[in-house]
Amino acid sequence: MRLCLPCVRIERQADPDCYLAANFSAVKALDRHLKAIAKALDKGYNHRALEKVEIAKDVLQQLDASGASLTLAKLLQSACTAQGRMKRFEDVRKNKGGRCAG
């Protein structure tokens, strides 16, 4: 995604009426959300990451980009990571009282 932004800027300067120029703010918003998802997962804020994944999916759908399958796959991978971590945390928390102390 970071490689895309300079290309969009160049395209925007060359042709102000192009399709990407109209959606440049949406591309930047998607980039911001992807960064926020990565940061939230690194810090362990899984609920926050899931919220950002849903927002990023909406932004991606708004762009209606046909070649965005890789970005969508990355979003789904982030969602799975966050859900898995939350499930693991809930399982450990639920079984904490039933574990042996030895």
Secondary structure, DSSP 8 states (H G I E B T S, - for coil): -TTHHHHHHHHHHH-TTSHHHHTHHHHHHHHHHHHHHHHHHHHT-HHHHHHHHHHHHHHHHHHT-TT-HHHHHHHHHHHHHHHHHHHHHHHHHHHGGGS---
